[in-house]
Amino acid sequence: MTSPHWTQKITLLLALLLCCSNGIAQQSQTKLKVMTYNIWNGFDWGKDTERQTKFIDWIKSKDPDVLALQELCGYTEEKLKADAAKWGHPYSKILKTKGYPVGLTSKKPIVLKERALDSLWHGMLHCKTYGIDFFVVHLSPADANFRLKEAGIISEKIKAAHTDTFMVLGDFNAHSPFDGEALKHNKSLLQKYAKGESDKYSNLRLGTFDFAPISTFLGLPSIDLSKNFNDVRDRFTYPSPVLMGSYRENMEEVILTRERIDYILSSPVISKSCIGVTTYNSGETEALSDHFPIMAEFDFSQKE
């Protein structure tokens, strides 16, 4: 018969072996898929269940490890958790439950770092998962100066985190200087922005496209991951054909006003492990939201 003393030793040894094996398993995961997606008014504040079901099925088919979401309108912690579980993510965090929340879901535990609302149009969610700090954003859709102020506030928060492993991702409602040459020739898009000008708000900066917020983030420094993998003609994330009949008259106007306003930016260290970026701007996603999703893939076993 084994003595109680030896039973305790055996139990402790088994526990230590289990912990070590779990640690090795976690360290052995070198691949990571990160996606960002603006889901357009939370599927009409939960009323468009058909689109919601198709969205869940599509996310499940792409199998991201981490998913950043914008426009979680009508969502609660419980509702996001229930949807996330359907696409294989047992962990989730939401910024707020009113207005236009952002959120994050993951296959791994999420540590909430900050829910930031002050002086931000929709707010920012800072979480950590997979050892990476994620800053999920949704900047002002209406005012260039407000967006620039938001970019400054969020950039300072990223600096204050003192991390060289971060991503800032979401709907920035701003243009990248890396797309500037192509945008220079897009007269239809510029005219559409000009028609929306008012005395109170302006989406343009000195009569042209607003590159200042993205430039602020790039100066952290951070890396525009899509730029390294996608041709400028294929980077557009908005609008999709679902806007025909409401915000766009026909498919021709949809095509003429295509633009990139959604991004995955990463710290330079993280960018070195990026092996691909896909903007899903054709096919099934044309009916899932007014925005298109982006997914970046990483292989952290890659060496310089």
Buried (B, 14 or more C-beta within 10 A) or exposed (E): EEEEEEEEEEEEEEEEEEEEEEEEEEEEEEEBBBBBBBBBBBBEEEEBEEBBEBBBEBBEEBEBBBBBBBBBBBBEEEBBBEBBBEBBBEBBBBBBBEBBBBBBBBBBEBEEBBBBBEEBBBBBBBBBBBEBBBBBBBBBBBBBEBBBBBBBBBBEBBEEBEBEBBBBBBBBBBBBBBBEEBBEEBEEBBEBBEEEEEEEBBBBBEEBBBBBBBBBBBEBEBBBBBBEBBEBEEBBBBBBBBBBEEEBEEEEBBEBBBBBBBBBBBBEEBBBBBEBBBBBBEEEBBBBBBBBBBBBBBEBEEEE
